[in-house]
Amino acid sequence: MESTVQPGICPCHGRPQVDLLLRESKIVREGERALSIRAQDDRGRAWAAENGYCVRKVWKENLSAWSDVKRPKMDSALDAVMAGEMQALWCYALDRFSHKGAESVVPILGKARVIFDYECLDFMDERDRRWILDRAENAREYSQQRLSCNVRGTKAKQHPEGEVLHQRAQRQHPPRVRG
């Protein structure tokens, strides 16, 4: 008897498959407590077991989610869930997913199941749509405010020392003299 493998279904257990998207910021700011990659992995596997899923793949990133950062692993995970390679994509929290705001979630809403464990939000649940959009925008605004605060703090420290941001850059990379 020939068995056929269904996309998104575990061939060993016959349960739906889920991928885990784990991200830890490369730089954790002072006073912040970020959930480690290992802790996120443990929580994702616990969620999968509690909800009848098998973990198919774990995507790990150790980088920032700022808007200008390229995230090929996240892109691959989203492509896989949109293509139906697995039934769901699990992420610990929306701020671990992206800081780009609504633009990062709108293309996926209602088309693929993405779970945000911390917020108990599901992309396929109609009642969660507004929450997801609002929380995504909140993450974007918070990131922008924090960046602005970090730049102001750096400048405030440098000015009394007679230094400004562009002068530091010039010292590190002095202009070439042509002649």
Order of alpha helices (4+ residues) and beta strands (2+ residues): beta-alpha-beta-alpha-beta-alpha-alpha-beta-beta-alpha-alpha
